[in-house]
Every structure is written in structure tokens, then in C-alpha cells.
Amino acid sequence: MNNVNLVKMKVEGSSKSHSRADIISRDVESVIDEPEVRGGTNLGLTPTETLLASLIGCSNVITHRIAEKEGVKIENLDITADAKFDKSGASIIEEIKVPFPEVVLNINIKCDANEDQFNKIKEQLKMYCPISKVITNSGTKITENWNKV
């Protein structure tokens, strides 16, 4: 591991209720909350939705970085995450080793990549997206369905 690339990160959370946490990182504030049907105020994504949103956000950033490195211009990129979630752990029923057994990413991309460049983008996303790495290494199967439009 190259220590030059090892950076410290700090994210702070303050509990506002049993369901809501106000999050601060750098100069950005966010809310993680539960929907009203679960006693929350619905002011933000749930913790599990936040995980999937992180995967989408990271996939977006890394796809753009790979494309730029390959000389590809992305005109449009839309990503949807469909997940299977075993809520037994979050419901305090039983410990779960893999809460998300499967996540399917549907990636619709409009770009000027040739076949070789497009294949590199697809292959390298799995290699370089840190959120994908963490989720995959936890035992979750991530399937990427790429659609070049």
C-alpha cells in the first residue's frame, strides 16, 4: 500500500431521535432518517438506502474517471440499484452475515467509446470503485447490466 495515497477521513453524526442522525463531513450536512411508517420523520435516506446511494455515487465518479483516462466523452450516465435486503438483522430478529445477498446495477450510458474502450470501462469499474469493493468483499454479489445508448 502506498502511504502517499492513504488519507484520513472524518464524518460526524449527531443523534436527533431514535431514527434520525444529522451527518457532517467537511462543510456538508446530510440527514439519515427512517420513513414515517417506521417512526421517522422521512427527512433523509435510510441507512440502507444511503449504502446503495453510495454505490451509485461511487460508480458514477469512477466511471467518469475511467472514461476520461480512456479519452471517452460521457454525454449521459444513469444508474439504478436494485437490491435484495435481508432485514432480519436490522429488525433485531437474528444476526445476518450478508444483509444484501444481491445488488443489480443497471447502468445506462451514452458515450463515444469504441468497443475496446467500453469494455475497459466496464472491467475497471469493478477494479476501482471502493464502495463496490467493500460491498463485494462483504459477500454481496453485484451484477452490472451495462446498456450503451
N, C-alpha and C positions, 0 to 999 in steps of 0.2 A: 504494500500500500504506500502510495506517495503522500508523505505528510504535508506537502505543499497544498494538496487538494483536500485535506481534512479540515473542515471548518466547523465552528461551533454554531449551533442554532439555539434560540430560546423562544419558547411560546409559553405564555402565561394564561391561566384560566381562573376565573372567579365564579364560584357557585352563587347563582342568584335565586335558585329554588331547587327542588328535587329533580327537575328536568332541564333546567336552563343553566348553561355556562357561558359567560362572556369571555371571549378569547382575544388576546392581544399579542401580536407579533410585529416587530419593527414599529411602524406607526399605523398599522392596520388593525381595525377591530372587526370582530365577527361574533355571531351568536350561534351556539349549538343548542337545539331545543327539541322537544317532543311535540307531536301534534296534540291538539286539544283533547281528542278521544283518549289519549294516554296521560292526561293531566298536565300537559304542557301549554305553552302559550303560542306555539306554532310560529315563532319569530325567526327560526332558522332551520337548517337541515338537521336531521337526527345524526347521532354519531355514526351509524352505519351508512347513512346516505352521504355523510361527509367523506367516509373512506372511498366510496365509489366515485364521488366528485373529484377526489384527489387523483384517482386513477385516470379519469378523463382529462383533468387538467395537465397532469404529467405527460400523458400520451400526446396531447396537443403540443406542448412545449418541445418534447423530444422529437416528434415527427417533423416539426418545423426546423429544428436544428440539423437533423439528418438531411432533410431536403436542401437546406442552404448549403451544407457541405458538399452535396452531390450536384449543386448547380441547378436545382429544380425550384420552379416558382409554384407555390401553392396558391390557388385562387380561392378555394373554399375547402373547409375541413369541418365535418360534423361527426361527433362521436356519441354513441348511446351505449350505456352499460346495462345489461340485463343480468341479474344475479339470482342465484338460489341461496337463500339465507336460512340456516337452522337457528331459530330464535330460542331454542331450549336453554342455552347459556344465559342470554340476556333476560330471559323470563325467570331465571333462578330455578330451573327445573333440574338440570344436570349439566355438568361440565362438558363442553364440546371441544374436541381437538381442532376441527376445521369448521368454523361457523359459516364460511362461504365455500361450499364444495365446488361451485362453478360460477364463473363470470364470463359472459359473452360480450365482447366489444364489437359493435357494428360501426365500422369506420368508413365514412363516405368522403372521398377526397377528389377534388377537381384540381389537376395539376398538369404540367407539361412534361412529366417524366416519361422517358422511354422505358421499355420493358426491364432492362438491366437496372436502371435507377430505381424503378418502382419496387423491384424485388429486394434491392438493398434497403430501401426504407422499411419495407415490411419485416425483413430479417433483423434489422438493427434496432427497431423499437423494443423488441423483447430483450435485447442485449443491454440497452442503456437506460430504460425508464426505471428509476429507483423504486417508485411505488409498485410497479408491476413486479419487480424483483422481490420485494418484501411480501407481497400477496402470494405470489407463486411459491416462494420458499416456505410459506406457512402451510402449504398443502392444497391450495386452491388451484383448480385448472382454469386458466384463462385462454379462451378461444377468441382469436381475432378474425372477424369477417370483413375483409377489405373490399370495397366497391369503388373502382375508379370511374368517375362520371365525366 
